[in-house]
Amino acid sequence: MDSLLITNGLLVTLDRQNRFIENGKLYIEGSHIVDVGDFPADRYRPDRVIDAGGRPVLPGLINAHHHLYSTFAR
């Protein structure tokens, strides 16, 4: 299973408190987020490591914009 560790990121959690985690880490295995926050970097053995360099890391966003109503107006 592919795994990825992103380090040194400004993690945008989009949780209820809208927290930002500075210099945070994000560990992903396959398509699942396994760990988020400030954990020891040697906790996991990822296949790939990305240093975010302090840049924002945020979840994928979905464009829910649609024109379904115009389909029925034809």
C-alpha positions as CSV (number, residue, x, y, z in Angstrom):
1,M,0.0,0.0,0.0
2,D,1.4,3.4,-0.9
3,S,2.0,5.8,2.0
4,L,2.8,9.5,2.2
5,L,4.1,11.7,5.0
6,I,3.7,15.5,4.6
7,T,5.8,17.4,7.0
8,N,6.3,21.1,7.9
9,G,2.8,22.1,6.7
10,L,0.3,24.6,7.8
11,L,-2.5,22.1,8.3
12,V,-6.0,23.5,7.6
13,T,-8.2,21.1,9.5
14,L,-11.7,22.4,8.6
15,D,-12.9,20.9,11.8
16,R,-15.6,22.5,14.1
17,Q,-13.0,24.8,15.7
18,N,-11.4,25.7,12.3
19,R,-8.0,25.0,13.7
20,F,-4.7,25.6,11.9
21,I,-1.8,23.4,12.9
22,E,1.6,25.1,12.2
23,N,4.5,22.8,11.3
24,G,2.1,19.9,11.4
25,K,2.4,16.5,9.8
26,L,-0.1,14.4,7.8
27,Y,0.3,10.7,7.3
28,I,-1.7,8.9,4.6
29,E,-1.9,5.2,3.7
30,G,-3.6,4.4,0.5
31,S,-6.7,6.7,0.4
32,H,-7.0,7.0,4.2
33,I,-5.7,9.8,6.5
34,V,-4.1,7.9,9.4
35,D,-2.6,10.6,11.5
36,V,-2.7,14.4,11.7
37,G,-0.9,16.8,14.0
38,D,2.5,17.0,15.7
39,F,3.6,13.4,16.0
40,P,7.2,12.0,15.9
41,A,8.4,11.8,12.3
42,D,9.8,8.4,12.8
43,R,6.5,6.9,14.0
44,Y,5.8,5.7,10.4
45,R,7.9,4.5,7.5
46,P,6.3,6.2,4.5
47,D,7.0,5.4,0.9
48,R,7.3,9.1,0.1
49,V,7.9,12.2,2.1
50,I,7.0,15.8,1.1
51,D,8.3,18.8,3.0
52,A,5.5,21.4,2.6
53,G,7.9,24.2,3.6
54,G,5.3,25.9,5.8
55,R,2.7,26.1,3.0
56,P,-1.0,25.3,3.6
57,V,-2.1,21.7,3.4
58,L,-5.9,21.3,3.1
59,P,-8.4,18.6,2.3
60,G,-9.6,18.2,-1.2
61,L,-12.6,20.4,-2.0
62,I,-15.6,19.4,-4.1
63,N,-17.2,21.8,-6.5
64,A,-20.9,21.3,-5.8
65,H,-22.0,24.0,-8.3
66,H,-24.5,22.6,-10.8
67,H,-27.2,23.6,-13.2
68,L,-29.5,20.7,-12.7
69,Y,-32.6,22.9,-12.6
70,S,-31.9,24.0,-16.2
71,T,-32.1,20.4,-17.4
72,F,-35.8,20.3,-16.3
73,A,-36.5,23.8,-17.8
74,R,-36.0,22.5,-21.4
